[in-house]
Amino acid sequence: MGVKELLAEKIAGEITLSPKPGETLRKWRTTFNIAQAELANFLGVAQSVISDYESGRRKSPGIHSVKKIVNAFWKSMKKNTAVMSSTNINSWLKHKTASLIFWNILI
């Protein structure tokens, strides 16, 4: 299983199984340093939808939405590393993702 798959499983599991999925979504969104508006843009929804999830005004996003959210986090992380050389990006992504996984396992 690759880094992307491990990270996707960790994030999706936490959001889906959390008693407060909106708070968990916010935790991951801020971990990836992505604004609500940027996440909404990736998902093709209004920013208020993300705000409603995070505040608990909307029920937990379904598994299809969670999959899109995880992909948005991954795309955002890759976009934010676009200025790096292609030789360094893969090792940086592996290091950053491993750090995120390790950090979230400890929490």
Secondary structure, 3 states (H helix, E strand, C coil): CCHHHHHHHHHHHHHHHCCCHHHHHHHHHHHCCCCHHHHHHHHCCCHHHHHHHHHCCCCCCCHHHHHHHHHHHHHHHHHHCCCCCHHHHHHHHHHHHHHHHHHHHHC
